[in-house]
Structure formats: structure tokens, C-alpha cells
Amino acid sequence: MAEAGRSQANPPKKSAMTPKAIIHQKFGDKASYTVEEVQAPIENGCPGLAIPQKAPPCLYRCTLQLPETTVISDTFKKKKDAEQSAAEKAIEQLGIRQTEYNPTVHEAWDDLARRVSYLFANELLSSTHPIRGHFRAAWIREGHFNGCVPVSVIAVFDPKICNICKYIYPAAEANILLVMSLVLKAASTLTDLVVISDEQLSIQRRNPYPSEIISPINHGSSLPESIPIDVVHIPVSRDKAVESLTLNISATGYYLDIIAHALGLMEASDVQISRTIGKASSEMRIYSSAPKKHIFDNLSEPQVNQASHFEGSKNIRASYLAGQEIYGDAIMASVGYTWRSSEFFHEAVSLCLYYRLLVNKIPSGAYQISRNAILAAKLPSTYTTKSNWRGSIPRDILCTICRSHHLSEPVFSTQSISLDSSLDLPGSRKKLKATQLGEEEKSKAAVGPFSCAVKIYSKNQDLILQCSPQESHRKQTDAVQSIALKVLSWLDIYFKKPDISLEKLNLLAGKHGFHFTPNFVKEFALCHSVHSFSSIGTADEGEPSFIDIGGQNSEGTPSNGSLASISYTVSLFKEGDCFKENLESCEEFEFEMGNEAVWPHLEAAVAQMAVGQSAYFTVQLPLSDLTLAAVAGNSAATQSLSSSRSCKLEYCVTLLQVTEPMEERMEQAQFSPPLSKQRVEFAVQRIKESSAASLVDFGCGSGSLLDSLLSYPTSLEKIVGVDISQRALAKAAKVTCCFFLLEFLQIHSLHSKLNRLSNDPSSKIKSAVLYDGSITNFNSRLRDFDIATCLEVIEHMEEEDACLFGDVVLSSFTPKILVVSTPNYEYNVILQGCTLPDDPDERYQGQTCKFRNHDHKFEWTRSQFEHWASELATRHDYSVEFSGVGGAADVEPGFASQIAIFRRGKDGNLTNMELVDSQYTLIWEWSKENVLHKE
């Protein structure tokens, strides 16, 4: 088993020091790094070529000057790599041995006092440390605040302080108030150097700095006298809206004083500073009210480990974003001092950014932001193939979600599934494999397929969630991505159901192979209080109104599994008003059809369109974080209108291109008519031969077979389709019109065709029904049909489920005729131009012939299929004959699609069995009698 991402369970973490850190530990500021740019030579593979060559990338070399020696690094593409290389060479040259920092509590207290002493020493103001900017700014503060440095600044902006504190109290790593308390206690031992304020949370140097150090500070900055900075104000009351605010920062003042005044506080030491929000390189933080000084004075030794804010109301929204307790009103700003520049740094923070940060803490939102398509994209339901996936991959998104919620990185454990299965599956590839391989071969076969489990821990290494599904995948990467997506989808459901009970949560988790601990609810306690969710296209929000589909109707209509490429524009408009503003647009946006990769109304429109056609439709504007993340980036008028219930979203969509799935492209290139049509014609012929009056299609999928059957005159009077689809169920529960199920089940097409055929004397069809249910579960409504079909379905199931289906359909559903088709693996040599292994079961070991579809769990050879079907028929008193389409039985390698036709024996299999009748959900029903009655 391979496990990735697991960190040590016992904090504090003891990571190896970098070469630069080792050099700094020994030499401090006496180590000087100078990085120079080096022009790499142009590699010209053709001497004398006069055509200009592409400029090579810039390389960097670093010179490290130490008191004892000077070393020069190799050349690197990144400056930091050159610096680390120089430090590494110096360590080797000087024979320095790395000493891991692992102090006792007493040693850590001494180190903390020394570090505070260094911060108030003369050397700091001439260093390049970002905290220097705060100390310099403190010396130009006016009145009795002159020289006073807020304790929160020392605790937040000096990483070494935080690192030392966690060796005193491990909880300090996640509790900045605890760090502040420890800094105050360490400073109290430095009475000759610093003075702790009696009233404020600040520390002041007892004696002034020498004039030669202070003089450059008094010369001021090159920045303008006043700098307007856009920030976001987050009120403590959730009844008040988050709003934009502009602060005017003076170049001769201290920016924390300005933020304090904006929050209604006295001065900088009254401000609490959060950890960074968003990217690690960001300076965006949340500023709020700090605890009063007397709280720290009165903390006893046991209480200090549980240090928290004891006054005021908790700011839920700010606390959720910051991942720590925030009290009172708060301001989110991107300001401060950085390593990159000695000047004051600032960036505008907009409402749009605030809502995007919120959205990025939800799995579906993180995916939408990765695609830059908030009003179009949706987290796909399945990881199909790497080539079909667009945007950040599931594992990366899950890591993003864990980081944004201040959790440890997810831990993935992959395991190869031995083909020596204990399952005795009739005709199963696993059984055949086990009987043919010796021990050595079985060992080699252990390279696949793969399963994967995942665990998520808190920062304190407490388990909060684990998932160990039984699914298998041919590739290790697919197993990891699939389980990451499974966790993301489950978290999405949890985040979007604020009223879900613990009992229902446990039930839902169990169904999906999840186990969560009480820490799970604790870690995500605030999410339901902050996010507002509203779904598009539901009955309560109003159904999409399709205004127009224009353009020539070609044959490039997308089907499930195909890649659709569209251009789109989403605009906000108000009914009865000329106001209209674009919110989001994309010139080329690709997504996989049938995988819930876009908003439902958008996919429903694209499913009707042909290449080159355009569609216009409107939907109600939902009040959700998603739309606010898009709307907030526009004008004030737009933001105001976005809260109006009279506003709608208008979509303008053009279908640019459709790329069919690989399986269909291969078949269309090789066969005329396509295999899918040949399978339908084969089924029609069996219907005519048997004069069947009733048909059930097991695994009807998009309803393509049922839809195609309506184009042929047959004896059928009743047609039924059944498929398992939670998506179809959800749609059926939310909409009142069959039209909106078009994207998954072609009900609209079936409904229209049947209505037209109701007046056709040659059509005998009286009823049509579509059910949602598992074809491995019995339902008495589908028993004893004249003919049943299952075309290209079983290979999408696990082999044990395919075998179970065979037993259930022949023992319980008992159709008079059953037609089952599945791909012939041996035919892949022709479709793919590959070489078939001597043992076709070796396809898991770097097979040269791939499966025809990414979703195929297996593909049987002719002997395997015949073995399965023959044993099945014998057990249930059926006869079976074999045929196929695409190719010929007497020409190698046989048919492309192999077919088994089962016929029930004269005695049948209609014994009075104790059967459990599974619940099938009615999705759609059509009756000729009802149509004629309406007319």
C-alpha cells in the first residue's frame, strides 16, 4: 500500500532545515547573498542558420559571502534555487553539521526572550526582514505612541517567534492570542531593553535608537502623501451587508492606526491581525478588535493554553474566512511590508474578491473559480478521463479545500487489487485469470487494478473524515482522482444542506463509504452560518425560459460522453427596463456532456443544439454566493440590482464544436451504418420475429434505443426503459416539465414522436414508461415481458454486478427473450490498430489494446462471454445462441459487438418465489389513450 500526504501525528512538526536556514543559524546577518543574472548560450542545432532563434530562459547564479569564505552556486532558473545551492556548497565546504531545532520548554523560553531582544536591537532596522517596516513606522508615530510596536505585529509577522512558541505550548501554532501572551511574558524579562505598556498591547524600546539609524527613517518615503486603498468592511451583525470601503493611508503615518480608526478603535495596538488569507504569498489579512490588555494580565498558567477572546460578539463571516476567532467589526485588506520591497505594499480588495474567497471554500466553487466560469461551470459528477477533464483536477481541489479550512493535506492510500479473487463469478475474467496463472504470474498481475482510500486530518492530526470505497480503477491516478472527487461531492452536499440532521448525515455518509468523526462537524461548524445557497432552474426559482434557438440544424448534436465546445455570455437584466450588463463571458469553453459539468439549464440547451446554432434563454437570478462573486465585480448599479427579484440572467450560447467519445469515433470510422444503429436493427429484427408486444430496455441510458425503435414499424404495444440515475431523480423532483430532463433522458424526443405516432394507424404503441432503478434489483412491474434488451450496458458494471444482473433477469424478471450485447475485446486490434496479447487478460499490465471506453470496467473475449452466457442459461432453463454486429462470425476476430439471445424454455422459470420487490421510481409516462382523449 502506498500512502501519500501523511504528516507526523505529534506536533510540533520537526521538518528539516533548508541550507539557507542552517547558514542563517550559524552566521545570521553576516551571510550576504548576491544573485546575478546569467545569459544562457543559444543552442543552435543547425550551424549557420540565419533564422532568429527563440531566446533562452534567464538563469541565475548566486554568490554567498561569509566571514570565512566565499562560494558561488551553479546556475538555476529560479533565484531561490541559486541561493539554496550556494548555501549548500558553503555547508559542505565548511563541514557544518545540521542541528535540528528541538529545544526543551526552558530552552524555548530563553530563545523567545533572545528573539524579542533581537527585534528591539539596532540591527533590525538595517535588515531586510519585513517586520522592520513596522518598527520603522512605529518611530514616526506621534505623541506617547511613538516607538510603540503592537504585540500582535510581533506575534504575526515574525515566523521565528511563532516557531519558538509552539515548543512552549503546541497549541500556539493555531492560536495567535496565545503567541501574544507568550511574547508579553518573554518581554517582561527584558526590563533593561523594553517597556511594556500598562494600557495598550504594545512594547516600546526603553532607550532611543542611535541617530545614524533613525535619520534615514525621518527622511520619509518616496510614496505619495496619501494613498487611497480599497478594503472590505465585514460587520459583526449578519443583518448588515458586507461593503466596500476606501482608506486613505498617509505615507508619514502608520497604516495600522488608520485601520484602527476605521474600526472605531483608538490606535494600532487595539487591532488584532489574522493569518494570511488566500495564497501563501498574499498579504491579505483580516483586521479586527484585539482583546483588552487586562485579559492577558489576568490569565493564569492553565488558562493561557486555552487563550481566546473573552469580550464582544463573534464575527461569524470574518472568523470563517480567517480560520480563527474574530470579534466585532472587521476589515479585510491587503497591505503591509514584504521581503520584496522596503516600501509600503498595498493592493485593492474588492467585494468580488471577498465573495470569491467564500466560494473557494466550497468544492464546487473552487472548481468553478479554477475554470473562471462561476455562472457556467459545475463540479462534474464523475472523473472520466484526464483528456476529458477541464480545470483543476479533483486531488488539487481537495488539497485547496483542506488548506482553505486550515486542515492537514489529505492522505491518499492506493492499493493494487490482486486478480486472485475469492469471488466465484461465472464466466468472470477474475476466475479465469486465477485458474491460469502460477504464483509468479499472480505477483506480476498485482500492478492493477487499483483501489484508493483517503483520510483527512485536522491541523492537530485528529481524524475528521475517511473514505474507503470498494471501487476499482485500471490506473492508479484514476483511483486517486475518483476518490478525491467522491469526497468533494460529498462535502458539497453537506455544505449545501444547512438543515441536515446528524442522523441523516450518518446515513448519507454510510451509503457513500464515508466515516466521519465528531471533529468533522466541529471543523466545519461555521460554513452553514456563512454561505447562502440557491439552485438554478428549480420550480421555486422559476424554470429556464428558452427564447430562441437559431441557425442551421446540422448533425453535430452532442451526446452523453462527447466534448462540447461553446462560447457564451451571461448578462444581468431587469424586466421592463433597458438596463443590461455583461457579467461573464468566454469565447471557448469545453465540457463533457452528461457529466453535470455545467449548470443544468445550460446543458439542457446545448443538448438540443447543433454545431453552429445559438440559443438564448433566461433564468431567475438566485441569491447565492456564486452570483454575488460574479456580480460584485461590476458597477454599483449592478450590485444594487442583483438583489432585486425582478432581475434575471440572460444566457447567449453558441455551439462551436462537438468531439464524440473515442468509442463512437472508432466505430463510425470502421462501420457503415454505425454499430449503434446496427444493434438497434438487430433488436428490431428479433422483435419482428417474435411478434413481441412488450419490451423493456435494461440500462436504457439516454433512451436512444427506445427513441430509435419508434422509427420502425413493429408489433410493440408497450415499451419500458429503466436506468439508475440519481441525476434524473433529482430533475424529476424539481421540475414540472419533461423538457428539462432532455440532457439525460431524451423524454422530449420520445414524447413528441409518440404524440405524432398516436394518429398513425401503423403504430401499435399504447404506452411508454421510464423508471429510475437498479437493473440488479427485481421489480414486479417489469416481469414476464415478451422481449428484454440490454445493449452495451454490462461492461459499464463491475463484473460481479454483471453476473448478478444475469441471474436476476432470468430468474425473476423472466422475459421470453433477452438480448444482451457487449464489446468483443479481441476486435480492439482492428479498431485501435494495436497488437492483442497472447493472454487477453494481461490487459492490466501495460496493455497494448485499451478498452473502448473509459467507463468500461471490463471487456470480454468471445470465449469469456460465451462461458458466462452458457452457464447462465443452463442455471435458469433458457437456451442461448450467439451472434453479433460489425464483422462476421467466421472471420477473425469475430463480431465487433457480440450478442447473446436467451430464449425461455417451455416450462419457463415461473415458480412462485419469495421475491423482494425493489422500489422503482416513475420518471415519465405516456399513454395513447390520454393523448387521444385530449384531442
N, C-alpha and C positions, 0 to 999 in steps of 0.2 A: 504493500500500500504506500502510495506517495502522498505526503501531506505538505501543503504549502501555505504560507502566511501565518503560521502559529508563532506567537511571541511568548516569552517566558511568563510564567504564572505569578512569580513573586516580584512585585515592584519593590524598589525602583529598578528600572531596566539598566543593565550594565552593558552598554554597547561599546565596541572597540573604538578607541580614539583615532581620529584621522591623523595623517602625518603632520598637517599644519597645527593641529591641536597639541601634538606632542612637542613640536618646536616651540609653540607659544608657552606651554607649561614650563619649559626649561629656560627660554630666553626672554619671554614677554615682549615688550616693545623694542627690544634690542634687535629683533629679527626684522629685516627690511626686504620686502618683495618688490621687484621691478619687472613688469611684464612688457615685452616689446612684440610688435607685430612682425611676422616673418613672411615674405612673399614666396610661396612655393613655386618651383620651376614648372613651366608648362610641359606636360608630357606629350610630345608630338610623335605619334606612331608613324607618321609619313614625312620624313625629312624633305625640306624644300617646298612643302605645301604652303601656298600663299594665302589660302582662305583663313580669315581670323579665327583663332581658337577661343573656346569658352574660357574665361578667366578662372583660374583655380581658386579654391576657397582659401580664406585667410587662415594662417596658422600663427600660433603664439608660443613664445619662449619666455621662461621666467628666470631671473637672476635673484638668488637669495643670498643676502649679505648677513653674516653672523660675526660676532666678535672674534671667533676663532678661525673662520674660513668663509669662502665664497663658492657657491655651487650654481651650475647652470642646468636647467632642465632640458629634456627633449622637446620637440615641437608638437603641439596639440591644436585641435580645432577649437577648444574652449580654454579661456583664460584660467578658470579654476583648476582644470586638469593640469595645466602647466605649473601652477603654484604647488599643487599637491605633489607633483613629480619632483620639483626642486626640494621640497621638504623631505620627501622620501629619500632622495640621494644624500641629503645632509645627515639624516638619521643613520644611514648606512656608513657614511664616511666617518662620522664621529663616534660610531659604535654606541649610540644611545639606545637604551632598553626601555621599551614602553612599560609604564607603571599604570595599572588600571586604577581609576579613581574609585575607591570603595572605603570611605572613611567610617570610623565609628561615630556615634552620635556626638561624643565630646569633640572629636576632631572636626566634625562638620560645623559645630558651633564656633570653633576657633577660625575655620575657613570663612564662615559667614561674616564674622567680625572683620577679618582681614579684607574681604571683598568690599564691605561697606566703607572701610577705611580707604581703600584704593579709589573708590568712586569720588571721595571728597579730597583726594590728593591733588597736587598741582599737575601731575602727568595726564590726568584725564582730559583736561581742556585742550591739550595739544594732540590727543589721539584721534583716531578715525571712528571710534565707537559711536553709533547713533545716539546713545544716551547723552553724549557730550552736548548735543543741541539743547536738551532740556536744562542742563546745568548752566550753559551759557545764557539761555533765555531767563533763567531764574535770577541772574545777576543784573538784569536790566529791568526787573520788576520794581515797582515804586513802593515807597513807604516801608512799613515793617515787614512787608512780604519779600523785600529784597534779599536774594540769596536763598530763599526757602524753596526746597525741592519737595514736591508731593511724594509721600511714601508709595502711593500707587504707581508712580512713574518708575521708581527703583524696582518695585516688585514685578512690573510688567515688562519693562524694556531691557532688563539685563538678564539674559538667559542663564548666565552662570549663577546668579542669585537663586533662581528657581531650581536649578540642578542641585545646588548645595542643600536647599531647604527640604527636598524630598528625602534626604538621608537623615534628617532630623525627625520629620513626620512624613511618611509616604503619601498621605492624603494631600500634601501641599501641591503635588503635581496637578491636581484638578481644582484646587481651592485657592484662588488668588488672595482672599482675605486672610487665610492662614499664613501665606507668604508675607503679607504686610505685617502681621503680628510678630512674626519671627524677625523681620528686618528691624522693627522698633525695639525689640528686646536686644538684638545684637548691637544696635546703635547706642543703647543705654550704657553699654560698657566702654564706649569711646568718648568719655566726657572731656578729654583734653582736645579732641578734634571736632566734635559736632555738638549741636544743641538741639534737643527735641522740643518742638513747640508744645506749650501747655494746652492750647486751644485747638490747633489745627493738626491734621495728619501730615505733618511736614517735618523735614530735618534740615538744619542750617549749619553751614560751616562756622566754627567758633571764630576763627581769625580770617580776615580778608585774604584774597589771593594776591600774590605779588603784582605790582603794576605792569610789569612786562607781559604778564599773562592776561590781565584784564584789558589792557589797552586795545588789542585787536578786536575784542568784543564790543567796546564802546564806539568803534568806528562804524558799526551798523552793518546792514546787509545791502546787497545790490537789488533786492526785491522792491516792488512799488510800496509806497507808504501804506496803502490799504488794498487788501486782496479779497475780493468777493468770492466766497466758496459756497457751493450748493451742497446742502446736507438734507437729511430726512429726520423729521421730528416724529417720535413714536410715543404718543400719550399713554399714560398708565391706564386710563379708562378705555376699555374696548368699545365704549359707545362713541368715542371720538375717533375721527378718521386720521390715519397716518398722512402727513402732509410734507410738502417740500418747504425748505427754509433756506435763506441766504444769510451767511455770517460774513461780516467784514473783519478780517484778521489784520491787525496792524503789524507792520514789519518791525516796529520798535517795542512791541508788546509780546506777551506770552499767550499762545493760542488757547491753552487750557483755561486761562482766565476768561476769554471770550466765550468759550463753550459753557463755562460755569454760569456766567451771566445769562446766557440764553436758556439755561435750565432753572433760572431763578435762585442760583446758589451764590455764595459770597465770593469765592476765589478758587484757584486751581486745586488746592488740596481737598476741597469738598467734592471733587469729581472722581468717580470710580471708573476705571478703564478696563474694558474687556480684552480677551484674547482676540487675535485677528479673525476676521470673518471672510469666507470665500477662499481664494487661492492663498497658498502659503506665503507667496511673495507680496501679498497685498498688505496695505497699511490701514485697511478699513476696520474700524472698531466701533463698539457701542459705548457711549459715554453717558454716565448716569450719576445719581447721588451716592456718595460714599457714606459708610457708617460714621457715626459721630466718634470723636476721639475717646470719649469716656467708655465706650463699649470695649475697646481694646485694653484700656486701663483696668477694667474690672474682670477681664477674662482670667479664670483660674487655669492651672496646668491641664486638667482633664478637658475643660471646655475648649481650649484652644484648638484641639484636634477636630472639633466639630464647628469651627468658626463659620458663621453665616451672618446674614444681615438680620438685625433684630427690630428694625423700625421701618414704618411705611408700608405701602401696598406693593405687592409684587407686580412687575410689568410682564405680563404673560408673553406678549409678542416679542419684546426685546430679549427676554430670558430664553425663549425658544431659538431665536437666531444666534444668540451668543453662546448657548450651551452652558450657561451659568446663571445664578440668580441675579436679577436686575430689579431694582426697586425705584419707584417714582417714574417721572417722565424721562425719556432717553433721547439721545441724538446719535444717529449713525453717520459717521464722517470718515473720509479717507484723507488724513492729514498726519504730519509728524516729521521725523527725521530718519534718514535711511543711510545705509552703508554707501549707497551710490553717489550721494552728494552731501556736502556740508550745508547746503541751503535748505530752507524750509520746503517740504514736499506737500503737495495738495492735488487732489483730483475731485471732480464733481461727482456727487452721489445723487441719483435721481430716484423718483418713485418707481420707475420702470425697473431699476436695479434692485430695489427693495423687494418688489414682488417676484422678480426672477430668482432672488436668493431663497424666498419662501418656496417657490415652485421647485427649485433644485433639490429641496429636501424630501421630495416625493419621487418614487421611482419613475412614474410616468412623466412627471415634469422634468426630471433630469434627462430622460431620453429626448423629450421634445426640445429642450434647450440645446442638446448636442446636435440636433438636426436643424436648429434655428427655424423651427416651424411649430410655434406654440398653438396656432389655430388650425393646424392641418394634421400634424403627426400624432401618433398614439403608440404606446408601448406595445409591440407585437405580441401575439399570444404564444407563438412558438418560434424557437430558434431552428430554422430550416437548414440553410447552408450559409457559409461565410460569404459566398458570392452574392447571395440574395439579401444579406443583412445590410442595412444602411444606418449610419450614425454610430455612436459609441456602442461597443459590444457589451453584452449583459454583465460579464465579470467586472469590467471597468465601471459600469454604472453602479453595481452593488458596492464596489470599493468607495465610490463617490458618496453614496448614501451613508455608508458607515462613517466616513470621515466627517460628513456634514452633521451627523448626530453624535460626534465625538465618541465613536466606538472603535474597537480594535479592527484591524483588517480582517475580512472573512477568511476562514481556514477551509481550504478545499482538500478533500482526501479522495484520490482516484484509485480504483482497483480494477484489475483485469478479471473478467469473468471466465473461469475455466470452462472449456467446452465439454468437459467430462461431467455433464449434468446428471443429476439424480432423477430428473423428470423423465418418466417413461412416456414419451409423446409419440403416438402412432405416426409413422412417416416423418417424424421430426428430423431436421438436419442435425440437431444435437445428438439424438440417439444414434443416427448413422455414423456420425463422427466418432463417437465414443467406442463404437464397436470396431472401427477400422484402424485406430491409432494405437501405437505402443506408447510406453511411458515417455520416451524421449520426444515423440511427436506431440504428445499431450502437453508437455512442458513448453514446447515451442508455441503451441496454439494459445498459450495463456496471454499473448500480447493483445488479445481483443476477443469479444467486445468489452466495453468499459462501463463501469458504473461510477457514480461520484456522490459523495456526501459533503455537506457544508455545515460549519459551525460559526456562530457569531458571538463574540465576547464583548463585555464592557471594557472600558479602559482599565478597570481593576481586575480584569481577567475572570469575571463572573460570567458563566454561560447564560446567554439570554435566548438563543434560538438555535435549533439544529434541524436539518432536513436530511433524511436518508431514504430516498425513493428507491423502488426496485427497478427503475427503468434502465435499459442498456443502450449503448450507442457504439457505433463502429469505430469512431475516433475519440481519443481521449479529450481533445479540445472541445468536441461537440458535447461530451458528457459534462464538462465544466460549464460551458456556456448555457446549456439547457437547465442545469440545476440553479445557476445564478438567476436565470430568467424566471424560474419557478418561484424562487424566494422573492424576487422583485414583484411578481404578480400578486403573490400572497400579501406582501406588505402594502401594496396598492389597495387591495380590498380592505385591509384593516384601516388604513388611513382615511379611506373614503366612506367608512361606516361608523360614524361617531357614536351611534347608539347601540352598537353591537354588545351583547352581554358576554360575560366571561364564559358561560356555558356554550353559547353559540360559537365563540371564538375557539374553544377547545374542540368542538365538533368539526368546525371548518378546518382546523389545523390537522386533525386526525385523518380527514379524508385526503389530504394532500401530502401525507407523510411527514408532517411537521410536529415538532415538540418545542414548546416554549416554556420558560420558567417565569416565576413571579417578577423577576427582574425585567422581563420584556415590557410589561405594562408600565413599570417604573421609568424605564429609559425613554419611552415614547408618550409619557403622560401628558405633555403639553400639545401634541400635534392636533388633537381634536378640538382644542380650545382656540387654535390659531387659524387653521385652514377653513376656507369655505369652499364647498364642492357643489357643483350642479352639473348635471349631464345634459348633453345636447340631444335634441331630437326626441325627447320623451314626451309623453302626452301632456304633462303639466307644463312643459316649456314650449309646446307648440311643435307641430310636425314641420319638416322642411317643405317649403313651397317651391316646386320646380317650375321655374318661369319658362325656360326655353332650352331646347337642345337643337342647335343649328349646325349646318354643314352636311356634306355628302356622307351618306351612310356606306362606308366600306366594310370589308370583312375583318377588320382589325380589332374586333371587340375583345377585351381582356377576359380571361377565365381565371378561376382559382389556381394559384401557383405561378401565374405569369407575373412579370415585372412590368408595371405601368409607369410610364414617364409622362408627367403632366406639367403644365405651367398654371399658376393660379394667382389670384389676387383676392384678398379678403378686405372688405370695406365696411365701415360703420356708417349707417344712415338712419335718419329719423323719418318715419312715415308721415306724409303730408308736409314735409319740409324739404328744401333744396339742399340741406346740409348733407355732405358725404365726404368721408376722409378715409384714405387707404391706411390699413393697419399692418398688413403683412402681405408679402408677395414673393414669388420665386419663379425664375424663368425655366428651371428644370428640376423637378422633384420626382424621385423614383421611390416606389414602394411595391411590396409584394401583395398581390390581390389575395383575398381570402384569409389573411393572417392578422386582421384587426390592426394593421399598421398605420391607419389614418382614421380620422373621426368617421363614425358610421354613415352620416348623411353624405360625406364626400365620396366614400367608396360606393355607396348606393348609386350615386350619379355616374361615376366613372364606369360602373358595371354595365350601364346602358349605352355608353358612348362607343363610337367607332373612331379610329385614328383620324385626326383632323377635325373632329367635331368639338364644339364648345357647349358648355352648359352654364346656365345662370340660375341660381336659387338662393333663397333667403332662409335664415333660421333666427329664432328668438335669441337675444343676447343673454346668456346665462351670467348670473352674478357669481363669478368664481375667480380664484387666484390666477387661473390661466389667462382669462380675458383681460384682467387688470394688468398682468405682466406685459401684455401686448398694447393695451390702450394707454397705460401710464406713460409710455414713451412719446406720446403725441401732445398736441396742444392742450391748453387748459380747457378750451371749449369741448374738446373730445372727451377729456376726463370727466367733465361735468355731465355730458350727455350719456356716458357709458353707464351711469346709474339709473337712467330712465328706462322704464319698462316699455316705452314706445319705440325704443331703438332696436334695430336688428342688424345682423351681419349678412352681408351680401357676398356670395362666392361667384367668381368668374373662373371657370376651369376649362382648359383645352387639353385634350389627349394628344400627346406628341408621338408616342411610340409604344408598342407592346412587344415584349420579348417573351415568347412562350417558354414553358418549362422544358428542360433538356429532353425529358422523355417524349414529349409531344413533338419537339423539333426533330428528334431522331426518327420517330415513326412517320412523320409527314414526309421526310426526305426519302424514306425507303418504300413507302406503301401508298398506293392509289387504288381505291379510296383509303383514307387513313384507317389505322387499326380500330380506333374508337367507333367509326361508322361500320366497319366490318363486324364488330362484336354485336352492335345493335341489329344488323341484318341477320346475323346468326340466331339471335334471340327471337326475332320476328318469325323466322322460318320454323323454329321449334313451336312457337305459338300456333302458327297455321296448321302444322302437322297434328297437333294435339287438340285443336279446336278449343283451346283454353278460354274460359270465360272470366277467370280471376287471376291476377298477377300481383305478387309482392316482390319489390326490389329491395333486397337487404343491402344496406350501405348505399343508399341512393345518392348521397353526397349532394351535389348541386342540382340533382333532378334531371341530369342530361339524358339518361336512358328513357325516363318517363316522358320527357318532352319530345324526344326523337320518335318514340312509339306512336305519337299522335299523328305523325306524317304518313303512317302506313295503315291501310285498311286491315283490321284484324277482327277476331271474334270476341275480343275482350269487352267485358261489361263493367268490370271493377278493377281499378289499379290503385295500389298502395305503395308508398315509399316509407322506409324507416331508416333513420340515421341517428347517431349520437352526436349532439352538438349543443353545448351549453350556450353558445352564442345565439343559435336560433331560438332557444328557450327564452333568453333574455329579451330578444327582439319581440317575440310573440307576446310577452308580458307587458311590454311598454307601448306598443303601437296598436292602432285600431285599423290600420290599412295593410293588406297583404303586400302592397307595393314595396314597403320598406324592408322586406325580407329578401329582396331581389339579389343582394350581394352574396347570400349564401345558398338560398334555395330559390330556384327560378319559378317562384309561385306566380309572379305577374305573367310570365310567358305561358305557364300551364293554364292559368285562369282564363287568359284571353283566347288561347287556342280552343279550350274546351267550350267556352261560350260560343265560339264560331261554329264548332262541330255539333252543337246541340240541335241545329236545324238541318244538319247534313244526314240524309237517310242512310248513307253508307256507314256512318259511325254508330256503333252499338254501346259506347261507353255511357254508363248511367251514373257512376260515382267515382270520385278520386279523393284520396286521403293521404296526408303526410303526418307521420308520427316522429316524435323525438324519443329515442330509447336505444338501449344496447342490444345488438343482434345476438349477443351471447346469453340474453335473458329471454325467457318464454313469456309470450302474451297471447291469451286465448283468442283475441280478435283476429290474429293472423294465422290461425290453424286451418289446415286442410285446404289450402289454395290449390288451384289447378296447376299453376306453374310458379316457381320462385327463381329469381336470378340473383347472382352475387358476382358482379363483373369487376375484376381488378380491385378487389377490396381486401382479401385475406392477407395479402403481402404487407398491408399497412398496419396489421395487428402483430402482437407478439405471437410466436409460433404456438405457444400453449393455448392462447386465446383463439387462434385459427382452428386448432384441433377441437377446442371446446365448442366453437360455433358449429362445426360439422356434426358433432354429437347432438347438440340441442336442436338443430334444424331438422335432422332426420328422425330423432326420437320424439320430439314434442310438437314442432310446427307441422311436420309430416306432409309436405307438399307432394302432389302426384309426380311432379317433375321438378328437379333442381338443376340449374345450370350455373356452374362455377368456373370462372376464368381467372388465370393468374399468369404473370410473365414467365417465359421459359428462359431460365438463366443462361442456358447453352447458346441461345440466339444472340446474346450480347456481343459475341465475337464479330457478328456481321454489323450490328447497329453501331458498335464503337470502334470497329477495326482493331480489336485487341486480340491477344492470344489467350485461349482458355487453359487454365492449369489442368494437369492430368487429374488431380483430385479437385473437383469444383468447390469442395468445402474449404479449400485453402484460401478462399477469397478474403478472409480476415487478416491474412498475413501479407500485406502489401500487394493485394490482388491486382492483376493487370486488367481484369474486367470489373468495372464498377456496377453497382446496382443502377437500375434505370432512373430511379427517383430517390431523392434524399430521404424521403419519409418511409421507404421500404425497409421493413425490419428483417426481411429475408426474401430470397428469390430461389425457387426450387428448380432443380433439373427435372427432366421428364421422368426419370426413374423414381425420384423422390415424390413427385406429385402423384404418380400412378400408385405408388406404395400407400400413400396417405388415403387416396380416394378408394382404393380397393378394400383396404381394411375397414374403412368407414362404412362402405356399402354392405360388407359382409355382416358387420355387427348389427345393422338395423334393417335387414331384409330388403335391401334395394339392389338393383342391378346398376352397373355403371359402364359407360362407353366413353372413349376418349376421342377428341377431335381438336380443332383449333382454327385460328385465322392467321393470315400472314405467313406465307411459306407453304410447305407441303409435308405430309406425314412421312413420305418415303424418300425425302431429300434432306440430308443432314444440314443444319442441326434441328430439323423439325419445324413446328409452328413457332412464330414469334409469341403468340398468345395461346397457351394451352388451355383446353376446355374439357371439363368432365360433365357428362349428362347423367344424373342419377334418376332412375325410374322406380317408383314404389312397387313392391311385389303385390301379387294378387291378394294375399292375406293382409297386406298392409302392416302398419305398426301402430294400430289404433287401440291399443289396450287402455283400460281405464287406469291411468297412472296418477299417483299423487303429485300434482304439478303446482309449483308456486307461480302464481300469475303476477309477473312484474308490471309495475306501473309504466305505461307509455303515455306520453303527453301529446294530445292532439294539437298540431300546429295550424293546419289548414284543411278545409274540407270543401268539396264541390259536389253539387247534386244537380243532375239534368232536370229533375222534377222541379227544383226551386227556380232554375233559370226560366223554364217554360211557364211556370206559374207567374213570375214577374212580368213576362211579356204579355 
